[in-house]
Amino acid sequence: MTESTYAAIGGQETVEAVVRDFYQMVCYDEQLSGYFADTDMDSLRSHQAEFLGAVAGGPVDYSGMDMTDAHRDLDIDQSDFTLIVEYLENALVQNGVSETHISEILSTVVTFEDAVVDNQ
């Protein structure tokens, strides 16, 4: 049996660090910060940690909203989505995740693009 990406990157501790660093970046970005103005950030961080843990193959169940429903009416465009993926990649790098595991995680994350980008 091969080790999951989740275990290989350091499990929940790394996932939580990545999520913390990710939101520090996106919430201070002028292009993206407006999306988070009226958001319960503790709840969002919790759901994002679940999502990232599930994407990485961890023993985590994502309990958040469906991606389309969660992003409906936010008018997220392609440049926003691209920037968010870049910040996620940066947060993964900052937390010592290998290029191989970053590629695995991001290749799954980008499969949600259609559900996130401008899905009014």
Steps between C-alpha positions, in 0.01 A plus 500: 500500500637840405497796733234762426599849398334617822733286714805581287457876539462481878130444550266735680777716644629590154151539355409750773826692448440514125145626551619765748770625261266481201241727664767743615587544133152514346346724765767764444479489123303797368352294217373228734441656842146613419385141476575456870369828643187355662625148551533299820870429449522236775228299328656556159844388621345189651322411175810578296708270723242225449501561126880502473528193722249313285671613178830368639347160572477532874252340735290815480139547399422834341183631666477833319256604234512369148763703311248644256262604777781641716625725221170588335449871441855594601592587141839335528677537169785308344769741623368467858505122481850499352624729776343283769672192359831690494457597866420142591813387320704764686356389835584138422858596406536711817406197705754268342269297279690333217447594137354155432239535773425859404431383144272223629303738719469777244400262223200403713421857607481623140233241425266724704557799272168467318315482831671812636545738206202725426232240569206733543 
